[in-house]
Amino acid sequence: MSVRSTRRGLSVAVLSALAIGLSACGGPPAPDAAPSGPGVTEVNCGIEVTVPSPPQRIYALYQPAIEMVHALGASDRLVGTAFLDAQVLEPYAGAQAAVPYQPDLPQREALLATNPDFVLAGYNNVFSATGDESVSTRADLGALGVRTWVNAPLCPSADGLSDEAIDPARVSMDTVYDDLRSLGRVLGTSGRADELVADLQTRVTAVQQRTADLPRPRVAILINDDDGSYRVASGIDFGSRVLEMAGAQNAFGDLTGRRHVAVSKEELIARNPDVILTSTCCDATTTEADGEADVQQIRTDPALAGSAAVRSGRVFPFLFADRAAGIRAPFAAKRVADLVHPE
C-alpha cells in the first residue's frame, strides 16, 4: 500500500486559527535580505549541509516541508512542490497556487530536470535506499551538487534509512524549533525563523497551561486501511507529541518500532482508548470534513461497537497533516485539546 493510500485525514477550525495566528506573524512573509559572507554550514540528521549562498532553486516534498518554506519567506524560490496531504495553511494558499505542484512524488530524473540546488523533505522515506517513494539517497544527490534536508524530528540514524531508524528523543517540538532556526540560517531567513519559533512557543505554552491540571485521556490515532484493518500512530509518531501538548496520551505510545503499527481489532478493544481520532488525508484539497467517512467506518465496525470511544461517541475526524512535525503542531494541539477536554 502506498504512502498516499495510508494517509487519511487540517480542520476548518484549525485552518481558521492558523490564518489568524500566522497572518499576525506576517505570513506569507516577505523574504529577508540575502546575507553576504562565505556561506553557511548546518548539520541536518548528522550530515553537514554547506551552502555558499542561500539556495535559489528549492524543491519541497510533502506538506511539512512545503509549508515550512512558505512560512520562512522563501516561496519565490520554489521550483517544485509535491505530495500535499491536505489544503496548505490559508496564509500560504496564494503562494502555493503560484508554484509548480504535482500530487505524486517525482521520480529521480524528473526531480533533477527542475535543476534544484536544494531539496527539502518533510518525511525521511524520499531519501531511503529502498522503497517505492524513494527519490534518491542524500549522498547520491549531494554528489550531483544538490543539497538536501530532512524534517529533523524524523531524522533516521543514517542516510538511506527511514522510519525504522528514527531516534525517539528527537521527536519533539524543541527539535522543530531548532530545525526552523537552522533551516532559516541556510535559507538566509533567520529573522523570520526566530519570529515563527517565538509564535509557536507562545501557542504551545497556552495549550499546556490550559490543560495542565486536567485528567489525561487515552487517545488512539487510527489509520483506516482499505481492507478494513487498522494501524495506529505509534510513540515515535509526532501525533504523540500533539496529544501530549493537548493534555492527552497516546494509548499506543509504547509501540516504537515504526511510526505506523498494524494492530488487531482485539488489541484495539483490549487497550480501549477513551477517544479515537482518524488520520484523514491525502490530497491538496483534503479538509477535516473529509474525515467523516473514516469516522463512520469506525463507528459502524461491529468489532469496535463495545469500545469506550465508540459507545461514548468520542470518535472524531482528524487530519494526517495535523500530526506532522512542523508549524501546524501547536494549532493541532489546540484542536485536540478542544476535542478531549470540551469542559
N, C-alpha and C positions, 0 to 999 in steps of 0.2 A: 504494500500500500504506500502510495507516495506521501511525501510530507504534506502536499496540498490537501490530499483527501483526509489526512489525520488531523488537520487543524480546523476545529469547529468553534465559533463564537467571537467597539467601544460604544457603550451605551449612549443614547441621546443625552442622558443626564451628564455622563462623563464628558462627552464632546462639548456640551454647553459650558461646563465648568472649565474645561481646558481652554475654550475660546476666550473666556473672561480672563483666566489666570495668565495664559501665555500672551494674550494681547496686552495685558498690563505690563508684561515683561518686554513688550515691544515687538512681538513676533507677527509676521515674519520679519526678522531684524535686518537692518542694512548691514552689509559686510563691513568688518573692521578694516582699517587701513592696513595694507600689506606691510609687514615688518621688513626692515633691511637687516643685513648681517650675514654670517657664514652659514646659516641654516639651523635646523633643529633636529635633535635625536631624542626619541622617546622609546621606551620599551613597552611592547604590547604582547602579552601572552609569552613572555620570555624571549621575544625576537626584537632586536634593535631596528627601529624604523627611522631612517635618516632622510630628511627632505632638504635639498639645498635652498628651496623657497617653498611657500605654500602651494600644495597641489592645485592645478588648474583644470584638470580633467578627471573628475571623480565619478566612479560608478558605484552606486549604493544598492546592495542586495538585502532584501527583507525590510519589513516595517520599522523595526527599531533603528536600523542604520539610516534609512531614508528620512525618518523624522528627525534624527539627530543632526543630519547635515542641514536640513531646513532650519532647525532651531538654533544652530550655530552660525547662521547667516551666510551659508555657502551655497545656496540654491542655484545661483547663477553659474556655478562651476560644475554642475551635474551634467554629464554626457549620457547617462543612462541610469535607470532605476528598474528594479524588477521585484515581483512577488510581494504584493501587499496582502495582508490578512484581513484588512478592514479599511474603511474610509480613513484617509490621513486626518490628522488633527485639523480642525476647522481653520485655525490661523494660517495653515500651510496649504490649504486646498488650491488656492490660486497659483502658488509657486509650483506645486506638484503638477498641475494641469499644463504648465508651460515647459516641462522637461520630458524627454523620451521615457516611455514606460512600456514594459511588457509584463504580462501576467505570470509567465513562467520564467524559471531561471534560465539564463543564456548558456549555451554551450561555450566551451573554452574559446573556440575560434571566433564565435560571434561577439563574445566579450572583448577579445583583443582587437576586433575590427573597429571598435569605437575608439581605439587608441587611448585608453585611460592611463593616467600616471598614478592613480591611487584607487584601490578597490576596498570598500568598507562593507563588511558583512555583519548582519545582525545575529546570525547563527553560525556555529562553527562547521556545520556539515558541508558548506560550499568549498572549504579548503581541505576536506578529508581526502585521504589517499584512496578511499573506496566509496561506493555508494552512487546511486543514480543522480543525486543532487549536487555532486561534486563538480566544481568548475576546474580546479587545479589545486595543487598544494601551494602554500605561500612561497616555499623555496623555488618552485618552478616559475611562478610569476615574478619573484624577485630577480631571478636570473635574466628575465626579459626587461628589467628596469621598472617593473610595476610594483610600487609599494602597496602593502596590504595591511588591513586592520580588522580585528575581530572584536565584537562587543565583549568587553573584558570580563563581565561576570560569567561568561560561558567559555572562558579560555580553556582549551584542552592542555594537558601536561606537555604535549609535543606537537609540532607541525604534522599534519596528516591524520591526527586523531580527532575524535568527535565527542559526542555526549558521554561516552563511556569513560572519558578521561577528564571530566570536569572536577575541579577542586571545590568541594562544598564550602570551604572557608571563603571563597571568593564570591559566592552568590549572595551579594549584599548591596544595599543602597550606597554604602561607603565606596564600594568598587565602582558603582555607576558614577558617583561624584568624581572620583579620581580619573575615571575614563574620560568624562566630559572635559575635565581640565587638561588632561594630556592631549586629547584629540584637538582641543581648542588651540593648544600651542602648535601642533602640526599644521593645522589649517590656517593659522595666523588670526584666530578669532578668540584670543584669550579673554578679552574683556567680556564678550558675550557669554563665554563659558562660565565665568565667575558669576555673572548675573543670574544665569539659568540655575546654577547649583544653589545659590542662595535662595531663590524662589522655591525650588523643590524641597530644600531642607525645611523651610518655614511650613510648607504644606504637610510634610511628614510629621513634624512636631505637633501640629494642630490635631491631626487624626489620633496620634498616640496619646496625647493629653486627654482627648475626649473619651477614649476607651480604656484608659489605664486601670480603672478600678472596677471594670465590668467583668463578668464571667467570660471565659474564652471558649465559645462553641467550637465543636469539631466539624470541620468542613471538608468535603471531598470535591475536587475539581475533576469532573468526569468527561472523558472523551468518548462520544458515541461512535463506534465503528460501524461500517456499513453492514456487517454480518450480524449485528445485534449484540455483539460483545462490547466490553468496556475496557478502557485504560484510564489510569489516574495520573495526575501530575504528582510527581514524587517530591521528596525532600530537597533534591538539588534543582528542582524547577523554581524559577523566580516567583511563581504563583505562591509558593510557601512564604516568601518574604512579604508579598502583598497581603496575605492573610494575617501574618503576624503584625504588620503595621496597622491592620484594621481591628486588632483585638480579637483574633480568632486563631485557630491552629489547624494545621493540615492533618486530617485523620490518617493519612498515609505518609506522613513526614518521615517515618523511619525507613522507608524504601529509598535507596540512594544509588541503585545500580545504573539507572539511566533517568532522563527527565520524564519519560512516559513509561509506565509499567502496566502490563496487562494484568487484570485481576478478574477472578471469577465472581459470579453473582453471589455465590456463597460467602466469599470474602467480604463483599460489599455489605451483605446482611450482617455478618459477624462483627464488622467494625462499626456498623450502624451510625453513620455521621448524622449530626443534627441538621446540617444544611448541605445541599448539593448544588454546585454551580456547574453550568455547562462550559464548554470550551469551543464556542461557535466561531467559525471562520469559513471560507477563505477566499475572498477576492476584494478588489478595490472598492466595492460598493457595500460590503457587509456592514450591517449595524446590529445592535443588540436585539432589535425586533426579530431578526432572522433566527435568533436562538429559541424562539417559541416551539419550533418543530422538535428540537432536541429535548426541550422541557417535556413536551407531550410524550415523546418516546419513553422517557424515564418514568413519568407518572403512570403510564399505562402498561409498563412492563410487569406482568404478573409476578415475576420473581422478586420484584422490589416493592410489591404492594405493602408489605409489612414493615418496611424500613421507617425509621422515625422521621426522616426528611420528607418522604412521600406522604405519610399519614398526616403530618402537620402542615402540608402544603408549602414546605420551605425548599422548593426546587426552583432555581432562578436562572434566567439566561445570563450568560457572561461571555465576554469575547476572549478568544485566544490572544488577541493583540493586547488585551489589558493585563495579561500575566507575563508580558515580555519585560526583560531587563532593560529599562530605558526611561524616557522622560514621562511616560504615561503612568508609571507605577504609583506615585503619590495620589493621583486622581482616581486611579483604580482602587486604591486602598480606601479612599473616602467612600466610593461607591459600595464596596464590600461592607464597610462599617455601617452604612445606611441599611443594608440588607440584613445583616446578622445582629445588629443592635438597633432595632426600629424604635425601641422605647425612648 
